Amino acid sequence: MKTTNPPRIPVYAGCDVIAGGKSEFAAALERFNAQSVDECVLSNSETEFSPFRTTIAKPVSVSGIGTFRGSEKRTITFAPSQKPGWWIRRTDLPEQLDTEVSIANLWTSARNLVLRSGSPHNYLRMTEHIIALKAGLGLDDVVICTNSGDPPLFDESSQPLVKAVESAGIVEKKNSPAAWCTVEKPVAFAGSRGDFIMFLPAENGEKRLRADVAIDFNSVIGKQRVLFDVTPDVFRRASLARTNATHRQYLIAKTVGRLFADMRNLGYNKNNILIHGSRKYYGEPRFPSGNGKFLEPVWHRATLDFLAAVSLLAPARFAGTVVSFRGGHTQDCDLVRAIVRNNLLRPL
């Protein structure tokens, strides 16, 4: 792994806008290209992932307070899988089939990614911070076992999940070469608020995933941008980045929000989320940069949110470049869905 200031900031040209407006995309792209890179982490090799499909060596469990019911303990278990892909198994619903981690089984992306299949009760909420490990660690095949649709929440964001998986061991399936895919042409989704998502094909058939992600908040967070190659080292470090909320959102949730069932039992507190105001953070932000910024928000967005959407594409690993400006869950998933719907993936 190599951390550096890029000799040249990538400048992206137009591409096929398969969702959203072309004029909106052009305007957002111009703003993105004008934003400087705050941190660049590029790899010296084409890929740092195994050439074979991988799974976990043995089951491993992780527990924490409930994300949506903070008064209760929640546990998820990562288990080996012989079939390709990631699967969610509700152990409290033994009559239901496992839910494949796929864009086809995305129930909603309004606030977080909820995956469901079969019964309306056969779901798991806030899956993004879990399934991002698929792309981030190069972990191809796994079963997530849980007896609840409510995942655990941690002060260290998703790092306890990463540590658990790596402590159990990631093993190769020596008789199964890893499958890679890419998009056949540059494609983009343009949002309605100056945002866009872009997927670019792998260059020269390289089996590498590169991400260029920028955010622009009207708060102390401000403008942030990171450019990096997805490797286990980079993902392991970035998995410490917490989700963020404005100070106003946090106050509402802890006061009048208690009148509403979907907010009353939230497990969020000042340790497990990053709270920000117009001029300051409430708590200690992470990932200080040399230019005085704290890059925790953009690293969370780039890895634990954006890579989760990439993980929904296919059982195969995605190679190419993914670019995001002011994006969110719905934008990510709209483009992933459009890519699949239009048969724009091809194997490498």
VOBA-1610 file (N, C-alpha, C; in pm, whole numbers, padded with zeros to 5 digits, always signed):
BEGIN
Met+00084-00119+00000Met+00000+00000+00000Met+00087+00123+00000Lys+00047+00223-00075Lys+00123+00346-00084Lys+00030+00465-00068Thr+00065+00554+00025Thr-00012+00675+00045Thr+00064+00790-00016Thr-00002+00868-00098Thr+00069+00973-00169Thr-00026+01085-00207Asn+00030+01198-00243Asn-00045+01304-00307Asn-00039+01279-00457Pro-00150+01267-00525Pro-00146+01229-00666Pro-00077+01336-00749Pro+00009+01296-00845Pro+00075+01394-00931Pro-00026+01469-01017Arg-00139+01401-01042Arg-00243+01465-01123Arg-00379+01418-01074Ile-00465+01511-01040Ile-00599+01474-00997Ile-00676+01423-01119Pro-00738+01306-01109Pro-00814+01255-01224Pro-00924+01352-01265Val-00938+01370-01393Val-01046+01452-01448Val-01130+01360-01535Tyr-01256+01350-01504Tyr-01344+01257-01573Tyr-01427+01329-01678Ala-01442+01262-01793Ala-01523+01317-01901Ala-01663+01259-01894Gly-01746+01302-01984Gly-01884+01256-01986Gly-01894+01109-02019Cys-02009+01049-01989Cys-02032+00908-02020Cys-02181+00889-02041Asp-02223+00767-02058Asp-02362+00736-02084Asp-02444+00750-01956Val-02532+00847-01952Val-02618+00869-01835Val-02740+00779-01850Ile-02742+00670-01774Ile-02850+00572-01788Ile-02961+00593-01686Ala-02942+00691-01597Ala-03047+00728-01503Ala-03025+00873-01464Gly-03131+00955-01467Gly-03116+01096-01436Gly-03094+01180-01562Gly-03073+01311-01542Gly-03061+01404-01653Gly-02917+01430-01695Lys-02895+01444-01824Lys-02760+01467-01877Lys-02706+01604-01836Ser-02790+01707-01837Ser-02744+01840-01799Ser-02708+01846-01651Glu-02788+01777-01568Glu-02757+01772-01425Glu-02624+01699-01401Phe-02601+01593-01477Phe-02475+01519-01463Phe-02357+01607-01503Ala-02368+01678-01613Ala-02258+01762-01660Ala-02223+01870-01558Ala-02323+01931-01496Ala-02299+02036-01397Ala-02233+01977-01272Ala-02282+01863-01226Ala-02225+01800-01107Ala-02083+01752-01133Leu-02058+01699-01252Leu-01924+01652-01287Leu-01824+01767-01288Glu-01866+01881-01336Glu-01778+01998-01337Glu-01740+02039-01195Arg-01837+02036-01104Arg-01808+02069-00964Arg-01715+01966-00901Phe-01738+01841-00934Phe-01653+01735-00878Phe-01509+01750-00926Asn-01489+01772-01054Asn-01354+01784-01108Asn-01278+01903-01051Ala-01352+02002-01001Ala-01288+02120-00943Ala-01249+02100-00796Gln-01295+01990-00736Gln-01268+01967-00594Gln-01135+01895-00577Ser-01054+01941-00483Ser-00921+01883-00462Ser-00930+01751-00386Val-00827+01668-00401Val-00817+01540-00331Val-00749+01562-00197Asp-00814+01520-00089Asp-00758+01538+00046Asp-00666+01423+00086Glu-00694+01303+00038Glu-00609+01189+00069Glu-00613+01091-00046Cys-00494+01040-00082Cys-00483+00946-00193Cys-00408+00822-00143Val-00468+00705-00161Val-00406+00580-00118Val-00414+00482-00235Leu-00303+00466-00304Leu-00299+00381-00422Leu-00209+00261-00399Ser-00245+00149-00459Ser-00170+00025-00442Ser-00060+00015-00545Asn+00046-00056-00509Asn+00157-00078-00602Asn+00134-00198-00692Ser+00031-00279-00663Ser+00006-00399-00741Ser-00132-00393-00803Glu-00155-00478-00902Glu-00284-00479-00970Glu-00395-00515-00873Thr-00374-00617-00792Thr-00473-00656-00692Thr-00404-00718-00572Glu-00460-00696-00455Glu-00407-00756-00333Glu-00503-00861-00277Phe-00597-00905-00364Phe-00691-01008-00324Phe-00648-01144-00380Ser-00699-01249-00321Ser-00666-01385-00364Ser-00714-01410-00507Pro-00638-01489-00585Pro-00685-01526-00719Pro-00795-01632-00715Phe-00824-01685-00596Phe-00928-01786-00581Phe-01047-01728-00504Arg-01163-01792-00519Arg-01276-01753-00436Arg-01241-01779-00291Thr-01300-01700-00203Thr-01267-01712-00061Thr-01394-01728+00022Thr-01377-01787+00137Thr-01482-01793+00238Thr-01416-01780+00374Ile-01493-01790+00479Ile-01438-01778+00613Ile-01404-01918+00664Ala-01298-01929+00744Ala-01249-02061+00787Ala-01343-02128+00884Lys-01406-02052+00972Lys-01494-02109+01074Lys-01594-02003+01116Pro-01704-02042+01175Pro-01802-01942+01220Pro-01745-01851+01327Val-01786-01725+01322Val-01744-01629+01423Val-01860-01533+01448Ser-01883-01501+01575Ser-01997-01417+01613Ser-01950-01283+01669Val-02032-01182+01647Val-02005-01047+01698Val-02134-00994+01758Ser-02123-00936+01878Ser-02242-00885+01948Ser-02226-00739+01984Gly-02338-00670+01993Gly-02340-00530+02033Gly-02483-00488+02061Ile-02501-00364+02101Ile-02637-00315+02123Ile-02710-00308+01990Gly-02842-00322+01994Gly-02919-00316+01872Gly-02915-00179+01808Thr-02904-00177+01676Thr-02905-00049+01604Thr-03040+00020+01620Phe-03147-00056+01610Phe-03281+00001+01616Phe-03353-00030+01746Arg-03287-00108+01832Arg-03339-00133+01966Arg-03220-00141+02060Gly-03173-00023+02099Gly-03049-00013+02175Gly-03052-00073+02313Ser-03170-00106+02363Ser-03180-00165+02496Ser-03156-00316+02493Glu-03142-00372+02373Glu-03125-00517+02362Glu-02993-00551+02292Lys-02939-00667+02326Lys-02816-00716+02265Lys-02849-00787+02135Arg-02768-00761+02032Arg-02787-00826+01903Arg-02657-00896+01863Thr-02671-01008+01793Thr-02556-01087+01751Thr-02572-01128+01605Ile-02463-01117+01529Ile-02460-01178+01396Ile-02341-01273+01391Thr-02355-01377+01312Thr-02250-01477+01297Thr-02214-01490+01150Phe-02086-01478+01120Phe-02036-01505+00986Phe-02000-01654+00980Ala-02051-01725+00880Ala-02027-01868+00868Ala-01979-01901+00727Pro-01901-02009+00712Pro-01854-02051+00579Pro-01971-02084+00487Ser-01948-02067+00358Ser-02050-02101+00259Ser-01986-02171+00140Gln-02048-02279+00095Gln-01999-02350-00022Gln-02059-02294-00151Lys-02175-02230-00141Lys-02235-02173-00260Lys-02184-02030-00279Pro-02174-01983-00403Pro-02118-01851-00428Pro-02206-01738-00378Gly-02142-01632-00333Gly-02213-01513-00291Gly-02230-01503-00141Trp-02294-01395-00101Trp-02327-01371+00040Trp-02475-01401+00059Trp-02508-01457+00177Trp-02645-01496+00207Trp-02680-01456+00350Ile-02804-01417+00370Ile-02853-01380+00503Ile-02950-01488+00550Arg-02923-01544+00667Arg-03007-01650+00721Arg-03070-01606+00852Arg-03201-01593+00855Arg-03273-01560+00978Arg-03298-01691+01053Thr-03219-01716+01158Thr-03231-01841+01232Thr-03361-01851+01310Asp-03427-01736+01332Asp-03556-01738+01399Asp-03671-01764+01302Leu-03639-01776+01174Leu-03740-01803+01071Leu-03694-01923+00988Pro-03685-02041+01049Pro-03625-02156+00980Pro-03702-02200+00856Glu-03826-02159+00843Glu-03905-02197+00727Glu-03871-02114+00603Gln-03797-02005+00622Gln-03763-01916+00512Gln-03630-01955+00448Leu-03617-01926+00319Leu-03492-01949+00249Leu-03394-01836+00280Asp-03266-01864+00262Asp-03165-01759+00279Asp-03187-01649+00176Thr-03160-01526+00215Thr-03172-01411+00126Thr-03036-01381+00065Glu-03027-01387-00066Glu-02901-01354-00132Glu-02874-01204-00123Val-02749-01169-00095Val-02709-01028-00094Val-02695-00986-00240Ser-02798-00923-00291Ser-02808-00887-00432Ser-02901-00768-00447Ile-02877-00690-00550Ile-02964-00576-00577Ile-03108-00623-00600Ala-03126-00748-00644Ala-03261-00800-00667Ala-03340-00813-00539Asn-03272-00823-00425Asn-03340-00841-00297Asn-03336-00716-00209Leu-03305-00603-00269Leu-03307-00478-00194Leu-03451-00433-00175Trp-03492-00424-00050Trp-03630-00384-00018Trp-03642-00232-00021Thr-03552-00163+00048Thr-03555-00017+00049Thr-03415+00037+00073Ser-03392+00158+00024Ser-03265+00228+00048Ser-03291+00369+00099Ala-03412+00393+00150Ala-03451+00528+00190Ala-03360+00584+00299Arg-03335+00506+00404Arg-03248+00551+00514Arg-03125+00461+00528Asn-03143+00336+00497Asn-03035+00239+00500Asn-03075+00125+00407Leu-02983+00034+00382Leu-03011-00076+00290Leu-03076-00191+00367Val-03198-00223+00328Val-03272-00333+00388Val-03288-00441+00282Leu-03237-00560+00311Leu-03248-00674+00220Leu-03355-00769+00272Arg-03436-00823+00178Arg-03547-00909+00217Arg-03581-01004+00103Ser-03627-01123+00137Ser-03685-01215+00039Ser-03790-01300+00109Gly-03884-01353+00030Gly-03990-01437+00088Gly-04082-01356+00177Ser-04098-01401+00299Ser-04187-01335+00395Ser-04142-01191+00421Pro-04239-01100+00446Pro-04201-00963+00483Pro-04117-00956+00610His-04119-01061+00690His-04042-01064+00813His-03898-01111+00791Asn-03869-01165+00672Asn-03739-01224+00644Asn-03644-01116+00588Tyr-03605-01023+00675Tyr-03525-00909+00632Tyr-03410-00884+00729Leu-03315-00800+00685Leu-03209-00749+00772Leu-03188-00603+00737Arg-03194-00517+00839Arg-03179-00373+00819Arg-03032-00331+00832Met-03003-00210+00786Met-02870-00151+00797Met-02762-00249+00751Thr-02786-00311+00637Thr-02692-00414+00590Thr-02565-00355+00531Glu-02567-00227+00494Glu-02452-00170+00424Glu-02321-00184+00501His-02327-00165+00633His-02206-00170+00713His-02154-00312+00734Ile-02233-00410+00691Ile-02193-00550+00699Ile-02146-00598+00562Ile-02228-00578+00460Ile-02195-00635+00328Ile-02082-00561+00258Ala-02046-00443+00306Ala-01930-00373+00250Ala-01803-00457+00264Leu-01800-00549+00362Leu-01685-00637+00381Leu-01661-00726+00260Lys-01764-00753+00183Lys-01750-00836+00064Lys-01650-00775-00033Ala-01672-00650-00068Ala-01581-00581-00160Ala-01453-00538-00090Gly-01465-00498+00036Gly-01350-00442+00106Gly-01243-00543+00144Leu-01285-00666+00173Leu-01190-00770+00215Leu-01169-00877+00109Gly-01242-00869-00001Gly-01233-00975-00100Gly-01286-01106-00048Leu-01392-01099+00032Leu-01455-01217+00091Leu-01575-01253+00004Asp-01564-01363-00071Asp-01661-01391-00176Asp-01787-01463-00127Asp-01771-01563-00040Asp-01881-01653-00008Asp-01896-01663+00143Val-02012-01626+00194Val-02034-01628+00338Val-02183-01630+00368Val-02219-01685+00482Val-02356-01681+00531Val-02359-01595+00658Ile-02447-01496+00661Ile-02466-01412+00779Ile-02586-01467+00855Cys-02563-01517+00974Cys-02671-01575+01055Cys-02713-01475+01162Thr-02843-01457+01176Thr-02896-01364+01276Thr-03036-01408+01317Asn-03073-01381+01441Asn-03209-01414+01486Asn-03296-01289+01495Ser-03253-01184+01425Ser-03326-01057+01428Ser-03297-00979+01301Gly-03388-00890+01267Gly-03363-00801+01155Gly-03286-00677+01194Asp-03246-00671+01321Asp-03178-00555+01377Asp-03030-00590+01402Pro-02936-00534+01328Pro-02795-00568+01346Pro-02733-00496+01466Pro-02621-00547+01516Pro-02554-00480+01628Pro-02485-00352+01585Leu-02462-00265+01683Leu-02401-00134+01661Leu-02278-00123+01750Phe-02172-00057+01697Phe-02045-00052+01769Phe-01989+00090+01772Asp-01915+00122+01877Asp-01847+00251+01885Asp-01737+00261+01779Glu-01685+00145+01735Glu-01577+00142+01636Glu-01632+00118+01495Ser-01757+00155+01473Ser-01822+00138+01343Ser-01818-00008+01301Ser-01762-00041+01185Ser-01761-00180+01139Ser-01630-00252+01167Gln-01539-00187+01237Gln-01410-00251+01262Gln-01422-00380+01343Pro-01513-00391+01441Pro-01528-00520+01509Pro-01567-00634+01415Leu-01643-00604+01310Leu-01679-00707+01212Leu-01555-00751+01134Val-01475-00654+01093Val-01353-00685+01019Val-01259-00769+01104Lys-01240-00729+01229Lys-01150-00802+01318Lys-01200-00944+01341Ala-01330-00961+01355Ala-01386-01093+01379Ala-01361-01185+01259Val-01391-01134+01140Val-01372-01214+01019Val-01225-01251+01002Glu-01137-01155+01021Glu-00994-01183+01002Glu-00940-01273+01112Ser-00996-01267+01232Ser-00951-01356+01338Ser-00993-01501+01311Ala-01110-01518+01249Ala-01155-01652+01212Ala-01077-01706+01094Gly-01029-01616+01009Gly-00949-01655+00895Gly-01027-01657+00765Ile-00972-01594+00662Ile-01027-01600+00527Ile-00948-01704+00450Val-01017-01805+00397Val-00949-01916+00330Val-00987-01921+00182Glu-00896-01977+00103Glu-00917-01988-00041Glu-00985-02120-00077Lys-01068-02114-00179Lys-01124-02234-00240Lys-01037-02266-00361Lys-00938-02350-00341Lys-00833-02372-00440Lys-00885-02424-00574Asn-01000-02485-00575Asn-01056-02537-00700Asn-01150-02439-00767Ser-01160-02316-00714Ser-01255-02217-00767Ser-01184-02084-00789Pro-01139-02055-00911Pro-01079-01925-00939Pro-01179-01812-00913Ala-01129-01701-00863Ala-01216-01586-00838Ala-01274-01533-00968Ala-01399-01495-00965Ala-01465-01437-01082Ala-01468-01286-01069Trp-01435-01217-01177Trp-01435-01071-01181Trp-01526-01024-01293Cys-01586-00907-01274Cys-01668-00846-01377Cys-01642-00696-01381Thr-01687-00634-01487Thr-01677-00489-01500Thr-01794-00442-01586Val-01808-00311-01601Val-01911-00258-01690Val-01854-00251-01831Glu-01939-00270-01929Glu-01890-00271-02067Glu-01864-00131-02121Lys-01916-00028-02053Lys-01893+00110-02095Lys-01910+00201-01975Pro-01858+00324-01979Pro-01878+00418-01868Pro-02025+00456-01855Val-02079+00444-01733Val-02220+00475-01710Val-02232+00561-01585Ala-02341+00638-01578Ala-02360+00729-01465Ala-02506+00743-01430Phe-02529+00777-01304Phe-02660+00819-01255Phe-02647+00964-01209Ala-02737+01049-01254Ala-02737+01189-01213Ala-02856+01214-01123Gly-02830+01269-01005Gly-02936+01301-00912Gly-02993+01440-00936Ser-03083+01479-00850Ser-03152+01608-00866Ser-03097+01716-00775Arg-02990+01686-00699Arg-02936+01785-00606Arg-02785+01805-00625Gly-02743+01800-00751Gly-02602+01821-00781Gly-02514+01704-00748Asp-02569+01581-00754Asp-02495+01460-00720Asp-02488+01368-00840Phe-02391+01278-00838Phe-02385+01175-00941Phe-02304+01056-00891Ile-02327+00941-00954Ile-02252+00819-00934Ile-02204+00774-01072Met-02080+00725-01083Met-02026+00683-01211Met-01949+00551-01194Phe-01969+00460-01288Phe-01893+00335-01293Phe-01817+00332-01426Leu-01686+00308-01419Leu-01601+00304-01537Leu-01542+00164-01554Pro-01522+00119-01679Pro-01468-00016-01701Pro-01325-00029-01650Ala-01286-00153-01626Ala-01147-00183-01588Ala-01055-00148-01704Glu-00944-00086-01673Glu-00847-00049-01777Glu-00754-00165-01805Asn-00741-00199-01933Asn-00649-00304-01977Asn-00675-00438-01907Gly-00800-00459-01868Gly-00835-00585-01805Gly-00781-00601-01664Glu-00736-00492-01601Glu-00679-00500-01466Glu-00787-00536-01364Lys-00754-00628-01277Lys-00846-00671-01172Lys-00823-00587-01048Arg-00868-00464-01058Arg-00848-00366-00951Arg-00975-00282-00938Leu-01011-00251-00813Leu-01123-00161-00787Leu-01069-00032-00730Arg-01089+00077-00801Arg-01044+00210-00757Arg-01167+00295-00730Ala-01162+00373-00624Ala-01275+00458-00586Ala-01230+00603-00572Asp-01310+00693-00621Asp-01286+00837-00611Asp-01415+00898-00560Val-01415+00941-00435Val-01540+00977-00368Val-01526+01115-00304Ala-01624+01200-00327Ala-01624+01334-00269Ala-01760+01365-00208Ile-01756+01442-00100Ile-01878+01490-00035Ile-01868+01641-00020Asp-01980+01703+00002Asp-01984+01849+00017Asp-02100+01883+00110Phe-02066+01907+00238Phe-02167+01933+00340Phe-02169+02082+00374Asn-02286+02132+00403Asn-02300+02270+00451Asn-02289+02271+00602Ser-02174+02224+00652Ser-02147+02217+00796Ser-01997+02217+00814Val-01953+02185+00936Val-01809+02180+00963Val-01740+02075+00876Ile-01813+01976+00828Ile-01754+01873+00742Ile-01699+01933+00613Gly-01777+02017+00548Gly-01733+02086+00429Gly-01708+01993+00311Lys-01608+02029+00229Lys-01573+01952+00110Lys-01464+01852+00145Gln-01484+01725+00109Gln-01385+01620+00134Gln-01382+01526+00014Arg-01261+01479-00019Arg-01247+01386-00132Arg-01131+01291-00107Val-01155+01162-00131Val-01050+01061-00119Val-01045+00979-00248Leu-00923+00942-00287Leu-00897+00860-00404Leu-00816+00741-00358Phe-00864+00619-00383Phe-00794+00503-00327Phe-00823+00376-00406Asp-00731+00283-00397Asp-00753+00147-00444Asp-00807+00065-00329Val-00908-00014-00355Val-00969-00095-00251Val-00879-00215-00222Thr-00826-00219-00101Thr-00743-00330-00054Thr-00785-00363+00088Pro-00750-00481+00138Pro-00784-00512+00277Pro-00726-00411+00376Asp-00604-00365+00353Asp-00543-00268+00445Asp-00622-00138+00449Val-00657-00087+00333Val-00733+00038+00327Val-00869+00021+00391Phe-00936-00090+00360Phe-01070-00110+00415Phe-01065-00130+00566Arg-00967-00205+00613Arg-00954-00229+00757Arg-00944-00096+00832Arg-00861-00006+00782Arg-00845+00126+00846Arg-00974+00206+00836Ala-01035+00210+00719Ala-01153+00293+00698Ala-01275+00241+00772Ser-01276+00113+00808Ser-01392+00056+00876Ser-01416+00118+01014Leu-01323+00197+01062Leu-01339+00267+01190Leu-01424+00393+01175Ala-01450+00435+01054Ala-01525+00560+01030Ala-01674+00540+01058Arg-01728+00625+01145Arg-01868+00613+01185Arg-01960+00690+01091Thr-02086+00650+01091Thr-02187+00727+01022Thr-02202+00861+01093Asn-02257+00960+01025Asn-02267+01093+01086Asn-02411+01142+01086Ala-02437+01235+01175Ala-02568+01298+01187Ala-02547+01443+01230Thr-02638+01529+01189Thr-02627+01667+01234Thr-02667+01676+01380His-02620+01780+01445His-02656+01801+01586His-02807+01816+01601Arg-02870+01879+01506Arg-03015+01897+01510Arg-03085+01761+01500Gln-03040+01675+01409Gln-03100+01543+01396Gln-03086+01463+01525Tyr-02968+01473+01586Tyr-02944+01398+01709Tyr-03036+01447+01822Leu-03049+01579+01835Leu-03134+01635+01940Leu-03280+01596+01921Ile-03326+01598+01796Ile-03464+01560+01768Ile-03488+01414+01805Ala-03390+01327+01766Ala-03405+01184+01795Ala-03411+01157+01945Lys-03337+01236+02024Lys-03329+01211+02167Lys-03437+01286+02247Thr-03517+01369+02180Thr-03622+01444+02250Thr-03758+01409+02192Val-03809+01492+02102Val-03942+01466+02047Val-03946+01339+01964Gly-03830+01295+01915Gly-03826+01172+01838Gly-03869+01050+01916Arg-03862+01059+02048Arg-03902+00946+02132Arg-04053+00920+02126Leu-04127+01011+02067Leu-04271+00991+02050Leu-04300+00894+01935Phe-04200+00868+01851Phe-04221+00787+01732Phe-04149+00653+01746Ala-04219+00546+01706Ala-04167+00411+01728Ala-04036+00386+01656Asp-04018+00442+01534Asp-03898+00412+01457Asp-03777+00488+01508Met-03794+00582+01602Met-03681+00657+01656Met-03663+00634+01806Arg-03767+00590+01873Arg-03766+00581+02019Arg-03656+00489+02073Asn-03630+00381+02001Asn-03539+00279+02053Asn-03403+00275+01984Leu-03372+00377+01905Leu-03244+00379+01834Leu-03126+00365+01931Gly-03027+00288+01890Gly-02910+00267+01975Gly-02800+00369+01957Tyr-02823+00471+01877Tyr-02719+00571+01850Tyr-02689+00656+01973Asn-02561+00686+01992Asn-02519+00777+02098Asn-02399+00857+02049Lys-02343+00939+02134Lys-02235+01029+02094Lys-02103+00956+02069Asn-02099+00828+02100Asn-01977+00750+02075Asn-01983+00672+01945Asn-02101+00622+01908Asn-02107+00537+01790Asn-02149+00609+01663Ile-02179+00738+01668Ile-02197+00818+01548Ile-02119+00948+01564Leu-02087+01009+01451Leu-02018+01138+01450Leu-02123+01248+01436Ile-02132+01334+01537Ile-02232+01441+01536Ile-02163+01571+01497His-02221+01641+01403His-02158+01763+01353His-02258+01879+01347Gly-02205+01997+01368Gly-02284+02119+01357Gly-02226+02208+01249Ser-02274+02330+01243Ser-02229+02421+01138Ser-02082+02457+01152Arg-02032+02461+01279Arg-01894+02506+01299Arg-01808+02410+01379Lys-01867+02306+01436Lys-01786+02217+01519Lys-01845+02077+01522Tyr-01760+01981+01566Tyr-01804+01846+01591Tyr-01840+01831+01738Tyr-01936+01745+01766Tyr-01975+01716+01904Tyr-01918+01578+01936Gly-01802+01574+01995Gly-01727+01451+02012Gly-01596+01460+01937Glu-01522+01352+01935Glu-01390+01351+01873Glu-01397+01289+01733Pro-01379+01369+01629Pro-01377+01313+01494Pro-01248+01235+01469Arg-01254+01144+01374Arg-01140+01058+01341Arg-01084+01092+01203Phe-00970+01037+01171Phe-00903+01054+01043Phe-00862+01199+01015Pro-00777+01254+01103Pro-00726+01390+01076Pro-00639+01389+00951Ser-00646+01497+00875Ser-00564+01510+00754Ser-00464+01622+00772Gly-00372+01630+00680Gly-00269+01734+00687Gly-00321+01873+00658Asn-00441+01883+00602Asn-00495+02016+00569Asn-00598+02064+00671Gly-00597+02003+00790Gly-00684+02050+00897Gly-00822+01989+00899Lys-00853+01905+00804Lys-00985+01842+00801Lys-00982+01709+00876Phe-01100+01664+00915Phe-01117+01529+00969Phe-01197+01452+00865Leu-01136+01350+00807Leu-01192+01285+00690Leu-01280+01164+00723Glu-01323+01154+00847Glu-01409+01042+00886Glu-01537+01035+00801Pro-01605+01146+00775Pro-01729+01137+00696Pro-01707+01082+00555Val-01604+01127+00486Val-01585+01081+00349Val-01536+00936+00344Trp-01455+00895+00443Trp-01411+00756+00445Trp-01528+00663+00475His-01620+00706+00562His-01738+00624+00587His-01822+00613+00461Arg-01845+00725+00397Arg-01924+00726+00275Arg-01861+00638+00166Ala-01728+00649+00152Ala-01660+00581+00042Ala-01654+00429+00061Thr-01641+00385+00186Thr-01621+00242+00209Thr-01746+00173+00262Leu-01795+00213+00376Leu-01904+00141+00440Leu-02040+00167+00376Asp-02052+00272+00296Asp-02176+00296+00221Asp-02161+00258+00074Phe-02065+00322+00005Phe-02053+00305-00139Phe-02011+00162-00177Leu-01914+00105-00104Leu-01871-00031-00138Leu-01980-00133-00110Ala-02072-00100-00021Ala-02186-00190+00001Ala-02270-00201-00126Ala-02292-00088-00192Ala-02369-00091-00317Ala-02296-00169-00424Val-02164-00152-00431Val-02084-00230-00527Val-02098-00379-00498Ser-02106-00415-00370Ser-02119-00555-00331Ser-02253-00615-00374Leu-02350-00532-00407Leu-02481-00581-00450Leu-02484-00619-00598Leu-02377-00589-00671Leu-02379-00609-00816Leu-02391-00756-00856Ala-02306-00841-00800Ala-02301-00979-00844Ala-02216-01059-00748Pro-02224-01194-00755Pro-02130-01274-00677Pro-01986-01250-00718Ala-01965-01206-00844Ala-01831-01176-00891Ala-01780-01047-00829Arg-01649-01032-00822Arg-01588-00908-00775Arg-01592-00805-00888Phe-01614-00680-00852Phe-01618-00575-00954Phe-01480-00513-00970Ala-01439-00495-01095Ala-01314-00428-01128Ala-01344-00305-01212Gly-01269-00199-01190Gly-01290-00075-01262Gly-01275+00041-01167Thr-01332+00154-01204Thr-01328+00274-01120Thr-01471+00317-01089Val-01497+00344-00962Val-01627+00395-00921Val-01609+00535-00865Val-01695+00625-00905Val-01683+00766-00869Val-01815+00812-00809Ser-01807+00887-00700Ser-01928+00935-00635Ser-01909+01080-00591Phe-02009+01163-00617Phe-02007+01301-00572Phe-02140+01332-00505Arg-02134+01361-00375Arg-02251+01398-00296Arg-02359+01288-00303Gly-02317+01165-00316Gly-02410+01055-00335Gly-02470+01005-00205Gly-02560+00911-00218Gly-02627+00849-00103Gly-02675+00710-00141His-02738+00642-00045His-02778+00504-00067His-02868+00487-00190Thr-02968+00571-00203Thr-03063+00554-00313Thr-02996+00576-00447Gln-02910+00679-00458Gln-02839+00703-00583Gln-02751+00584-00618Asp-02676+00534-00519Asp-02590+00418-00543Asp-02670+00302-00601Cys-02780+00272-00535Cys-02856+00153-00571Cys-02934+00172-00702Asp-02974+00296-00732Asp-03041+00320-00860Asp-02948+00289-00977Leu-02820+00326-00964Leu-02727+00297-01072Leu-02695+00147-01079Val-02673+00085-00964Val-02646-00059-00964Val-02763-00135-01027Arg-02884-00096-00991Arg-03002-00161-01048Arg-03010-00139-01199Ala-02979-00018-01243Ala-02983+00013-01387Ala-02877-00067-01463Ile-02760-00084-01402Ile-02654-00163-01465Ile-02700-00307-01486Val-02760-00365-01383Val-02808-00503-01392Val-02926-00513-01488Arg-03018-00419-01479Arg-03138-00423-01563Arg-03102-00413-01712Asn-02999-00336-01744Asn-02958-00316-01882Asn-02847-00411-01928Asn-02817-00511-01846Asn-02717-00613-01881Asn-02583-00552-01922Leu-02534-00460-01840Leu-02411-00388-01873Leu-02286-00447-01809Leu-02301-00556-01735Leu-02185-00622-01676Leu-02128-00724-01774Arg-01996-00735-01776Arg-01930-00840-01855Arg-01818-00900-01772Pro-01788-01028-01794Pro-01682-01092-01716Pro-01544-01047-01762Leu-01449-01051-01669Leu-01309-01024-01703Leu-01237-01159-01716
//
